[in-house]
Amino acid sequence: MKELRSKKRMASEDKANTRLERQSAPTLQNWKEPSGKKGKTLKHDVSLDCGWGRLFFAHTFRKNEKLLALMQEERVDHRDIAFYVRDPHVLISLAPDALFLDPSHTYRMWLSRYQASQESSKSFFVRRVTKKTDLHDIERIYRERGSVPPTSEAVWKNRKSKKLIFLVVEEVSTGKVVGSVLGVDHVECFRDPEGGSSLWSLVVDTQAPLPGVGTVLVRYLCEYFLARGRNFMDLSVMHNNEGAIALYENLNFERIPVFCVKRKNSINEQLYTPRESHHHALNPYALIIVNEAKRRGIQVHVIDEELPLFELTFGGRSILCRESLSDYTNAISYYICDDKRLSRKILRAAGLTVPAQRDAASQEANEAFLRLHERVVVKPLNGEQGRGISVDIQNPEALRSAIKRARSVCEEVLLEEYVHGEDLRMVVINYELVAAAIRKPAEIVGDGTLTIKTLIQKQSRKRAAATGGESTIPLDSETERCIEQAGYTMSSVLPVNERVQVRKTANLHTGGTIHDVTDRVHPKLREAAEVAAKALRIPVTGLDFIVPDIESETYCIIEANERPGLENHAPQPTAERFVDMLFPETAMKREDPS
C-alpha cells in the first residue's frame, strides 16, 4: 500500500513538472519578461546573423515596431526569421503586404527526457567546421536541397563560437561531408533564463549512400546542449516535411505553440502564394522550367501533366515543350540522337572520339566482338533512362542474357566496347556548355546487420524521396548480376562500411547519383561537348562522356540525349539558360540592372 501511494505521488509530481515545463514555453500568452539569472538580465532586441539571414528572437523585443523595422532591412538573397513571436497576428497587421505567418511547426526536446542511443555509429563522425573545404561542402549540400546556404564568411568566422555551433558530419570510410546543422545557444545569445537552445538548417546530402545522417546530427546537438546544462532544444520544420517530422517525433520531440514570421520575398514566395492546381502533377524536370518561366512573367499552359507537355507564351509567341525538348529541336536532330548507331557515326565524322560498336548478330559474331574487347556494353538501339542497358559484360552467358534484356526494349541491339572511367554528363544549351556532372552508379554501404536486399530497398526509398520518385534502384536480374559479380547474393549481410555497386549504369532513374563538376572540367572536354551538339544540330542535349579524369583532355563520347533532365544539375542555371534560349527578350529584362 505504501509503495502504491509512492508511485501515485511520483506520477503526480511528473504531471506537475510537465505542466511547469509546458508553461515555460516563451511564446505562450502567460509569458512574462524574466528577471534573469545570476544577476544578469535578459538582453533585448536580439538578432543573430546565421549567414543565410538573421534570426530574430522576437520575445526579446519590447516593441513590434522595432522588430518590423529590422525585418524590413532584410538583405537580398537572404531569409530572415522571427522566432518566438508572441502575437504573430499583431506583428503581421503592421505590414500585411510585407510579412506572412510561416507554415511551419515548432518542436521541442526536453533535454532532461533525452534518451541517448545504445549504439554508437561506426559510419559517421560529427565535428565542428575545421577546414576551408568544409565551406564548399556545406554550400553544395544546401544548394542541392534548394536552401539558402550560409555565407562562407559567417561559417568560418563562427567556427569556434559559443553562440553559433556549425557542425558537419562525415563518412568514416570516405571522409566525405554528407550533412550539416546549426545549433544556437540561447543562454550565450541573450542570457535566456529558460536555459534554452535551438536547432536550425538541418541538411543532408541527397545522395549519401548511408541512412541515419540526420539522426546522428540531431542526437549530437541534443547531447552537446545537455552537457552544457541547457533545458530544451527547439526547432522549426515545414508542416509538410513528413520525413523530417517523422525523424523528430521518433526522437521524442514534442510540438509546442510557437510561431515564425518571415518577409515576403522571392525565396519565400512559394510559402505564401497559391499554387496552380494543374502544375502540381508535373515531374521535377518539367516543373523547374515552368517555375522559371512563371518567374519571368511567361504564360504557362499545361497540356498534359503525365507526358509532361506544356506551352510557354510571351509577346504573342508560343513554344511547345516536353520537359527540355522544345520546338527548337527539329525532328531530324531528335531522330539522330534517338538512333545510337547514327549519332555515333555523325560524332565520329566530326572528329570526336567514340567507342567501337557493332550490331548484335549471330552468337558467334557477338562472342567474337566480346573476345576482341574483353568487356562490352549491350544497349538497345533506341531507348532512354538506362532501360535495357547492361554494362561490363565479360562472358558469353552474360552476353546472351544482356542481349535478351535489351531486345525487350528494342528489337535492334548494339554491342559496344566497354570504356573504363568516370561517367560524365555534359549539358549543352544553345550550343554552349551549361553544366557538367559526374554520375555514379547506385551503391550501398554495409552496416554489418542488414542484408544486401534490405540495404537496396532502404537506399531506393531514400533516392525516391530525394528526387520526387524519379530515382529508384530496380530489384531485377541486372541488379542481381552486379551483386554476384561483386561476390555476394541478395541475402548476404554486407560488412560495416563495405561498399558495393549494385548497378553498372549511372543513370539517375536506376538509382545513380550526380555530382556537379562544371567548374573543374578540362577546356578540351567543354570544346568537345559544344562541337558534338553542333555536329548533331541539336540546341539542347545531354552528352554522356567517359573520362579517366575530368581535368584531363582524354574522353570518349558514349551517346547523346535529346531530352536531358535539367533539374538534376543544381546549382547550375540550366532552367534559366533554357528559357533564355526560348525567350531571349526575358533574359535581357532579367539581367538589366535598372
C-alpha positions as CSV (number, residue, x, y, z in Angstrom):
1,M,0.0,0.0,0.0
2,K,2.8,2.3,0.9
3,E,4.6,1.5,-2.4
4,L,1.3,2.2,-4.3
5,R,1.0,5.7,-2.6
6,S,4.6,6.4,-3.5
7,K,4.0,5.6,-7.2
8,K,0.9,7.8,-7.3
9,R,2.9,10.6,-5.7
10,M,5.7,10.2,-8.3
11,A,3.1,10.2,-11.1
12,S,1.5,13.3,-9.7
13,E,4.9,15.1,-9.5
14,D,5.7,14.1,-13.1
15,K,2.4,15.6,-14.3
16,A,3.1,18.8,-12.3
17,N,6.6,19.0,-13.8
18,T,5.2,18.6,-17.2
19,R,2.8,21.4,-16.7
20,L,5.6,23.7,-15.5
21,E,7.7,22.8,-18.4
22,R,4.9,23.5,-20.9
23,Q,4.2,26.8,-19.2
24,S,7.9,27.8,-19.7
25,A,7.5,28.0,-23.4
26,P,8.4,31.6,-24.1
27,T,5.6,32.4,-26.5
28,L,2.6,31.4,-24.6
29,Q,0.1,34.0,-23.5
30,N,1.1,33.8,-19.9
31,W,4.7,34.7,-20.7
32,K,6.3,37.4,-18.6
33,E,9.7,39.0,-19.1
34,P,12.0,37.0,-16.8
35,S,14.4,38.7,-14.4
36,G,17.4,36.7,-15.5
37,K,19.9,34.5,-13.6
38,K,23.0,35.2,-11.6
39,G,22.3,38.9,-11.7
40,K,22.4,39.1,-15.4
41,T,19.3,40.5,-17.1
42,L,17.8,39.3,-20.4
43,K,19.2,41.1,-23.4
44,H,16.7,43.0,-25.5
45,D,16.1,43.3,-29.3
46,V,18.3,40.3,-30.1
47,S,19.1,39.2,-33.6
48,L,21.7,36.8,-34.7
49,D,23.4,36.7,-38.2
50,C,23.3,33.0,-39.2
51,G,24.9,33.5,-42.7
52,W,21.7,32.7,-44.6
53,G,19.9,35.5,-42.8
54,R,19.2,36.9,-39.4
55,L,17.4,35.0,-36.6
56,F,15.3,37.4,-34.5
57,F,14.4,36.3,-31.0
58,A,11.1,38.1,-31.2
59,H,10.2,37.6,-27.5
60,T,13.2,39.8,-26.6
61,F,11.7,42.8,-28.5
62,R,9.7,45.1,-26.3
63,K,8.0,46.8,-29.4
64,N,6.8,45.1,-32.5
65,E,7.6,48.3,-34.4
66,K,11.3,47.8,-33.7
67,L,11.2,44.2,-34.9
68,L,9.3,45.2,-38.0
69,A,11.9,47.9,-38.9
70,L,14.7,45.4,-38.6
71,M,12.9,42.8,-40.7
72,Q,12.3,45.4,-43.4
73,E,16.1,45.7,-43.7
74,E,16.4,42.1,-44.9
75,R,19.3,41.8,-47.5
76,V,18.7,40.5,-51.0
77,D,19.1,36.7,-51.3
78,H,18.8,36.2,-47.5
79,R,15.9,34.9,-45.5
80,D,15.4,36.4,-42.0
81,I,13.3,34.6,-39.5
82,A,11.4,36.0,-36.5
83,F,11.1,33.2,-33.9
84,Y,9.1,33.0,-30.7
85,V,6.6,35.7,-31.9
86,R,4.1,36.0,-29.1
87,D,1.3,37.7,-31.1
88,P,2.1,36.9,-34.8
89,H,-1.3,38.3,-35.9
90,V,-0.4,41.7,-34.3
91,L,3.0,41.8,-35.9
92,I,1.7,40.9,-39.3
93,S,-1.1,43.5,-39.1
94,L,1.6,46.2,-39.0
95,A,2.8,45.3,-42.5
96,P,0.5,42.6,-44.1
97,D,1.9,43.4,-47.5
98,A,5.5,42.6,-46.3
99,L,5.1,39.8,-43.7
100,F,3.5,36.4,-43.5
101,L,3.0,33.6,-41.0
102,D,5.4,30.8,-41.8
103,P,3.6,27.5,-42.3
104,S,5.9,25.6,-40.0
105,H,5.6,23.6,-36.8
106,T,7.8,24.1,-33.8
107,Y,9.1,21.0,-32.0
108,R,10.8,20.8,-28.6
109,M,13.1,18.3,-27.0
110,W,13.1,18.5,-23.2
111,L,16.7,17.5,-22.7
112,S,16.0,16.0,-19.2
113,R,14.0,13.4,-21.1
114,Y,16.5,12.8,-23.9
115,Q,17.4,9.1,-24.3
116,A,20.9,8.5,-25.7
117,S,21.3,5.8,-28.3
118,Q,22.6,2.5,-27.0
119,E,24.7,2.0,-30.2
120,S,27.3,4.5,-31.4
121,S,27.6,5.0,-35.1
122,K,30.6,3.4,-36.8
123,S,29.9,5.0,-40.1
124,F,29.8,8.7,-39.2
125,F,31.8,11.3,-37.4
126,V,30.3,14.6,-36.3
127,R,32.6,17.6,-35.8
128,R,32.8,21.4,-35.9
129,V,33.8,23.1,-39.1
130,T,37.6,23.0,-39.1
131,K,38.7,23.1,-42.8
132,K,38.1,25.6,-45.6
133,T,36.9,22.6,-47.8
134,D,34.0,22.2,-45.3
135,L,32.7,25.6,-46.5
136,H,32.3,24.3,-50.1
137,D,30.7,21.1,-48.9
138,I,28.2,22.9,-46.8
139,E,27.2,25.2,-49.7
140,R,26.9,22.3,-52.1
141,I,24.5,20.4,-49.8
142,Y,22.4,23.4,-49.1
143,R,22.1,24.2,-52.8
144,E,21.2,20.5,-53.6
145,R,18.4,20.9,-51.1
146,G,17.2,24.1,-52.6
147,S,18.0,26.1,-49.5
148,V,19.8,29.4,-49.0
149,P,23.4,28.5,-47.9
150,P,25.1,30.4,-45.1
151,T,27.9,32.6,-46.4
152,S,31.4,31.1,-46.1
153,E,32.5,34.1,-44.1
154,A,29.8,33.6,-41.5
155,V,30.6,29.9,-41.1
156,W,34.3,30.4,-40.9
157,K,34.0,33.4,-38.5
158,N,31.9,31.4,-36.1
159,R,33.7,28.0,-36.3
160,K,34.7,28.4,-32.6
161,S,31.7,30.4,-31.5
162,K,29.7,29.6,-28.3
163,K,26.6,31.2,-29.8
164,L,26.5,29.6,-33.2
165,I,27.6,25.9,-33.5
166,F,28.1,25.0,-37.1
167,L,28.5,21.2,-37.4
168,V,29.2,18.8,-40.2
169,V,29.0,15.0,-40.4
170,E,31.5,13.0,-42.5
171,E,31.6,9.4,-43.6
172,V,34.2,7.4,-41.8
173,S,35.1,5.3,-44.8
174,T,35.4,8.2,-47.3
175,G,35.9,11.3,-45.3
176,K,33.2,13.0,-47.4
177,V,30.9,15.6,-45.7
178,V,27.3,14.4,-46.1
179,G,25.4,16.7,-43.8
180,S,25.3,19.9,-41.7
181,V,23.4,21.5,-38.9
182,L,23.4,24.8,-37.0
183,G,22.9,24.9,-33.2
184,V,22.1,28.1,-31.3
185,D,22.8,28.5,-27.6
186,H,20.1,30.9,-26.2
187,V,22.0,31.5,-23.0
188,E,25.0,32.7,-24.8
189,C,22.9,34.8,-27.2
190,F,20.6,36.6,-24.9
191,R,21.1,35.2,-21.4
192,D,18.0,33.1,-21.7
193,P,16.7,32.4,-18.1
194,E,14.7,29.5,-19.5
195,G,18.0,27.8,-20.4
196,G,17.1,27.1,-24.0
197,S,18.8,26.2,-27.3
198,S,17.6,25.6,-30.8
199,L,18.5,23.6,-34.0
200,W,18.4,25.2,-37.5
201,S,19.1,24.3,-41.1
202,L,19.5,20.5,-40.8
203,V,20.6,19.4,-44.3
204,V,21.6,16.0,-45.5
205,D,23.3,15.1,-48.8
206,T,20.5,13.8,-51.0
207,Q,23.0,11.2,-52.5
208,A,24.6,9.9,-49.3
209,P,24.5,6.1,-49.5
210,L,24.2,5.6,-45.8
211,P,20.9,6.2,-43.8
212,G,20.8,7.9,-40.5
213,V,22.8,11.1,-41.2
214,G,20.1,13.4,-39.9
215,T,19.6,11.3,-36.7
216,V,23.3,11.5,-35.9
217,L,23.4,15.3,-36.2
218,V,20.3,15.8,-34.1
219,R,21.5,13.5,-31.4
220,Y,24.9,15.2,-31.3
221,L,23.3,18.6,-30.8
222,C,21.0,17.2,-28.1
223,E,24.0,15.8,-26.2
224,Y,26.0,18.9,-26.8
225,F,23.4,21.2,-25.2
226,L,22.6,18.7,-22.5
227,A,26.2,18.6,-21.4
228,R,26.1,22.4,-21.2
229,G,23.1,22.4,-18.8
230,R,20.5,23.6,-21.3
231,N,16.9,22.6,-20.5
232,F,15.4,22.2,-24.0
233,M,16.2,22.4,-27.7
234,D,13.6,23.8,-30.2
235,L,13.4,23.6,-33.9
236,S,11.2,24.7,-36.7
237,V,10.1,22.4,-39.5
238,M,7.9,22.9,-42.5
239,H,4.4,21.4,-41.9
240,N,4.6,19.1,-45.0
241,N,8.1,17.8,-44.4
242,E,6.9,14.4,-43.5
243,G,10.4,12.8,-43.4
244,A,11.9,15.3,-41.0
245,I,8.8,15.3,-38.8
246,A,9.0,11.5,-38.5
247,L,12.6,11.8,-37.5
248,Y,11.9,14.4,-34.8
249,E,8.9,12.6,-33.4
250,N,10.8,9.3,-33.4
251,L,13.4,11.0,-31.2
252,N,10.6,12.2,-28.8
253,F,10.4,15.8,-29.8
254,E,7.0,17.4,-28.9
255,R,5.1,20.1,-30.7
256,I,4.7,23.4,-28.9
257,P,2.6,26.5,-29.8
258,V,5.4,28.7,-31.2
259,F,5.3,30.6,-34.4
260,C,7.7,32.1,-37.0
261,V,7.1,35.2,-39.1
262,K,9.0,35.9,-42.3
263,R,9.2,38.5,-45.0
264,K,7.6,38.1,-48.4
265,N,10.4,37.8,-50.9
266,S,11.3,35.7,-53.9
267,I,12.9,33.0,-51.7
268,N,9.7,32.5,-49.6
269,E,7.3,33.1,-52.5
270,Q,6.1,29.5,-52.7
271,L,5.1,29.6,-49.0
272,Y,2.6,32.5,-49.2
273,T,1.3,32.4,-52.8
274,P,-1.4,30.0,-54.1
275,R,-0.2,27.1,-56.2
276,E,-1.9,26.4,-59.6
277,S,-3.6,23.1,-59.3
278,H,-2.7,21.9,-62.8
279,H,1.0,22.3,-62.1
280,H,1.5,20.1,-59.0
281,A,1.4,16.9,-61.0
282,L,4.3,17.8,-63.3
283,N,7.5,15.9,-62.8
284,P,10.6,17.8,-61.5
285,Y,12.2,18.0,-65.0
286,A,9.1,20.0,-66.3
287,L,8.5,21.9,-63.1
288,I,11.9,23.5,-63.0
289,I,11.2,25.0,-66.4
290,V,7.6,26.0,-65.7
291,N,8.7,27.8,-62.4
292,E,11.4,29.7,-64.2
293,A,9.0,30.7,-67.0
294,K,6.4,31.9,-64.5
295,R,9.0,33.9,-62.6
296,R,9.7,35.9,-65.7
297,G,6.0,36.5,-66.4
298,I,5.8,33.9,-69.2
299,Q,2.4,32.4,-69.6
300,V,2.3,28.6,-68.9
301,H,-0.4,26.3,-70.3
302,V,-0.1,22.7,-69.2
303,I,-1.5,20.4,-71.9
304,D,-0.8,17.0,-70.4
305,E,0.7,16.5,-66.9
306,E,1.8,12.9,-67.5
307,L,3.8,13.3,-70.6
308,P,4.5,16.2,-69.4
309,L,3.6,18.6,-72.3
310,F,3.2,22.3,-71.8
311,E,3.1,25.5,-73.8
312,L,5.0,28.7,-73.0
313,T,3.7,32.0,-74.4
314,F,5.3,35.5,-74.3
315,G,4.9,38.5,-76.5
316,G,2.5,36.8,-78.8
317,R,4.9,33.9,-79.5
318,S,4.3,30.3,-78.2
319,I,6.7,27.4,-77.8
320,L,5.7,23.8,-77.1
321,C,7.9,21.8,-74.7
322,R,8.1,18.4,-73.3
323,E,10.5,18.9,-70.4
324,S,13.7,20.2,-72.1
325,L,12.6,19.1,-75.5
326,S,11.1,22.0,-77.4
327,D,10.1,23.2,-80.8
328,Y,13.7,24.3,-81.2
329,T,14.8,20.7,-81.6
330,N,13.7,19.5,-85.1
331,A,12.6,16.0,-86.0
332,I,15.8,15.1,-87.7
333,S,18.0,16.1,-84.8
334,Y,15.7,14.1,-82.5
335,Y,15.9,11.1,-84.7
336,I,19.7,11.2,-84.9
337,C,20.0,11.3,-81.1
338,D,17.4,8.6,-80.6
339,D,19.3,6.3,-83.0
340,K,22.6,5.5,-81.1
341,R,24.2,4.0,-84.2
342,L,23.6,7.1,-86.3
343,S,24.6,9.6,-83.6
344,R,27.9,7.7,-83.1
345,K,28.5,7.8,-86.9
346,I,28.0,11.6,-87.0
347,L,30.1,12.3,-83.9
348,R,33.0,10.2,-85.4
349,A,32.8,12.1,-88.7
350,A,33.1,15.3,-86.7
351,G,36.5,14.1,-85.4
352,L,35.3,13.2,-81.9
353,T,36.3,10.1,-80.0
354,V,33.7,7.4,-79.8
355,P,33.8,3.7,-78.8
356,A,34.0,0.7,-81.1
357,Q,30.5,-0.6,-81.9
358,R,28.6,-3.2,-83.9
359,D,25.1,-4.6,-84.3
360,A,24.2,-7.7,-82.3
361,A,24.1,-10.5,-84.8
362,S,24.8,-14.3,-84.5
363,Q,26.0,-15.6,-81.2
364,E,29.4,-16.4,-82.9
365,A,29.8,-12.9,-84.2
366,N,28.7,-11.5,-80.8
367,E,31.3,-13.6,-78.9
368,A,34.0,-12.6,-81.4
369,F,33.3,-9.0,-80.6
370,L,33.5,-9.9,-76.9
371,R,36.8,-11.7,-77.3
372,L,38.2,-8.7,-79.2
373,H,37.3,-6.2,-76.5
374,E,37.1,-8.5,-73.4
375,R,34.5,-6.3,-71.8
376,V,31.4,-4.9,-73.6
377,V,28.3,-2.8,-73.2
378,V,24.9,-4.1,-74.5
379,K,22.3,-1.5,-75.3
380,P,19.0,-1.2,-77.3
381,L,19.3,0.9,-80.5
382,N,16.5,3.2,-79.2
383,G,15.9,3.8,-75.6
384,E,16.3,6.2,-72.7
385,Q,16.7,6.3,-68.9
386,G,19.1,3.3,-68.9
387,R,16.4,0.8,-69.8
388,G,17.7,-2.4,-71.3
389,I,21.4,-1.4,-70.9
390,S,24.0,-3.9,-69.4
391,V,27.5,-2.7,-68.7
392,D,30.7,-4.6,-68.3
393,I,29.7,-7.9,-69.8
394,Q,32.6,-10.3,-69.6
395,N,31.4,-13.8,-70.6
396,P,29.3,-15.4,-73.3
397,E,26.5,-16.4,-70.9
398,A,26.1,-12.9,-69.6
399,L,26.2,-11.6,-73.1
400,R,23.3,-13.8,-74.2
401,S,21.2,-12.6,-71.2
402,A,22.1,-9.0,-71.8
403,I,21.1,-9.1,-75.5
404,K,17.8,-10.7,-74.5
405,R,17.2,-8.0,-71.9
406,A,18.0,-5.2,-74.5
407,R,15.6,-6.8,-77.0
408,S,12.7,-6.4,-74.6
409,V,13.2,-2.6,-75.1
410,C,14.1,-2.5,-78.8
411,E,14.5,-5.3,-81.3
412,E,17.7,-3.9,-82.7
413,V,20.6,-4.2,-80.2
414,L,24.1,-2.7,-80.2
415,L,27.3,-4.1,-78.8
416,E,29.8,-1.5,-77.7
417,E,33.4,-1.5,-76.5
418,Y,33.4,-1.0,-72.7
419,V,35.4,2.1,-71.8
420,H,36.6,2.3,-68.2
421,G,36.5,5.7,-66.4
422,E,34.2,8.3,-64.9
423,D,30.7,8.8,-66.3
424,L,30.4,12.5,-67.1
425,R,27.2,14.1,-68.2
426,M,27.6,17.4,-70.2
427,V,24.5,19.5,-70.7
428,V,24.8,21.9,-73.7
429,I,22.1,24.6,-74.2
430,N,22.1,26.8,-77.2
431,Y,25.4,25.2,-78.2
432,E,27.2,26.3,-75.0
433,L,28.1,24.0,-72.1
434,V,26.0,25.0,-69.1
435,A,26.5,22.1,-66.7
436,A,28.8,19.1,-66.2
437,A,28.4,16.4,-63.6
438,I,29.9,13.1,-62.7
439,R,27.3,10.3,-62.5
440,K,27.9,7.4,-60.2
441,P,26.1,4.1,-60.2
442,A,23.8,3.1,-57.3
443,E,25.8,2.0,-54.4
444,I,25.1,0.6,-50.9
445,V,27.2,0.6,-47.8
446,G,27.1,-2.2,-45.3
447,D,26.2,-1.9,-41.6
448,G,27.1,-5.4,-40.5
449,T,23.4,-6.4,-39.8
450,L,21.2,-5.8,-42.8
451,T,21.1,-7.9,-45.9
452,I,22.0,-6.5,-49.3
453,K,18.4,-6.7,-50.4
454,T,17.2,-4.6,-47.4
455,L,20.0,-2.1,-47.9
456,I,19.0,-1.7,-51.6
457,Q,15.4,-1.1,-50.6
458,K,16.3,1.4,-47.9
459,Q,18.6,3.3,-50.3
460,S,16.0,3.1,-53.1
461,R,13.4,4.7,-50.8
462,K,15.9,7.4,-49.9
463,R,16.7,8.2,-53.5
464,A,13.0,8.3,-54.4
465,A,12.2,10.8,-51.6
466,A,15.1,13.0,-52.7
467,T,14.1,13.1,-56.4
468,G,10.3,13.2,-56.2
469,G,10.1,9.5,-57.1
470,E,12.4,9.8,-60.2
471,S,15.3,7.7,-58.9
472,T,14.9,4.2,-57.6
473,I,17.1,1.0,-57.7
474,P,15.3,-1.8,-59.5
475,L,15.4,-5.3,-57.9
476,D,15.9,-7.1,-61.2
477,S,18.2,-9.6,-62.9
478,E,20.7,-6.8,-63.8
479,T,21.0,-5.8,-60.1
480,E,21.4,-9.5,-59.2
481,R,24.2,-9.9,-61.8
482,C,26.1,-6.9,-60.5
483,I,25.8,-8.2,-56.9
484,E,27.0,-11.6,-57.9
485,Q,29.9,-10.1,-59.9
486,A,30.9,-8.4,-56.6
487,G,30.9,-11.8,-54.8
488,Y,27.6,-11.6,-52.9
489,T,23.9,-12.5,-53.1
490,M,20.8,-10.6,-52.2
491,S,20.7,-12.4,-48.8
492,S,24.3,-11.6,-47.9
493,V,25.0,-9.4,-44.9
494,L,27.4,-6.7,-46.0
495,P,30.2,-5.9,-43.5
496,V,30.4,-2.5,-41.9
497,N,31.4,0.3,-44.3
498,E,31.8,-2.3,-47.2
499,R,30.7,-0.7,-50.4
500,V,29.1,-2.5,-53.4
501,Q,27.9,-1.0,-56.7
502,V,24.5,-2.7,-57.3
503,R,24.2,-1.3,-60.9
504,K,26.8,-0.6,-63.5
505,T,24.9,2.1,-65.3
506,A,25.0,5.5,-63.7
507,N,21.5,6.6,-64.8
508,L,19.5,8.6,-62.2
509,H,16.4,6.6,-63.0
510,T,18.2,3.4,-61.8
511,G,19.4,4.9,-58.5
512,G,22.5,6.6,-59.8
513,T,23.8,9.8,-58.1
514,I,25.0,13.0,-59.8
515,H,27.8,15.4,-58.6
516,D,28.4,18.8,-60.1
517,V,31.9,19.4,-61.6
518,T,31.1,22.2,-64.1
519,D,33.9,24.5,-62.9
520,R,36.5,21.7,-63.0
521,V,36.2,20.1,-66.4
522,H,39.1,20.4,-68.8
523,P,38.6,23.1,-71.6
524,K,39.0,20.3,-74.2
525,L,36.1,18.4,-72.8
526,R,34.0,21.6,-72.9
527,E,35.0,22.2,-76.5
528,A,34.2,18.5,-77.5
529,A,30.7,18.8,-76.0
530,E,29.9,22.0,-77.9
531,V,31.3,20.6,-81.1
532,A,29.2,17.4,-80.6
533,A,26.0,19.5,-80.2
534,K,26.7,21.4,-83.4
535,A,27.5,18.2,-85.3
536,L,24.2,16.7,-84.2
537,R,22.5,20.1,-84.9
538,I,20.6,19.9,-81.6
539,P,20.4,23.0,-79.4
540,V,19.7,21.2,-76.1
541,T,21.4,17.9,-75.3
542,G,22.9,15.8,-72.6
543,L,26.1,14.2,-73.8
544,D,27.5,11.1,-72.0
545,F,31.3,11.1,-71.8
546,I,33.6,8.5,-70.3
547,V,36.7,10.2,-69.0
548,P,39.7,8.9,-67.0
549,D,39.8,12.3,-65.2
550,I,37.6,15.3,-65.5
551,E,40.7,17.5,-65.5
552,S,42.2,15.5,-68.4
553,E,41.5,16.2,-72.1
554,T,41.1,12.4,-72.8
555,Y,37.5,11.4,-73.4
556,C,35.1,9.0,-75.2
557,I,31.5,10.1,-76.1
558,I,29.1,7.2,-75.4
559,E,25.8,8.8,-76.5
560,A,23.7,11.9,-76.9
561,N,20.3,12.5,-75.2
562,E,17.7,14.8,-76.8
563,R,15.8,15.4,-73.5
564,P,18.3,15.9,-70.6
565,G,16.9,16.4,-67.1
566,L,17.8,19.9,-66.2
567,E,16.6,19.6,-62.6
568,N,19.5,17.2,-61.9
569,H,22.2,19.8,-62.3
570,A,21.7,22.2,-59.4
571,P,23.2,24.6,-58.6
572,Q,24.0,25.3,-62.3
573,P,21.4,27.6,-64.1
574,T,20.1,25.0,-66.6
575,A,16.5,26.2,-66.5
576,E,17.5,29.8,-66.7
577,R,19.6,29.2,-69.8
578,F,16.9,27.1,-71.4
579,V,14.3,29.8,-71.0
580,D,17.0,32.4,-72.2
581,M,17.2,30.4,-75.4
582,L,13.5,30.2,-75.9
583,F,12.7,33.8,-75.0
584,P,16.0,35.9,-75.1
585,E,14.0,39.1,-74.6
586,T,13.2,37.9,-71.0
587,A,16.8,37.3,-70.3
588,M,17.7,40.9,-71.2
589,K,15.0,42.1,-68.8
590,R,16.2,39.8,-66.0
591,E,19.8,40.9,-66.4
592,D,19.1,44.6,-66.9
593,P,20.4,46.3,-63.6
594,S,17.9,49.1,-63.9
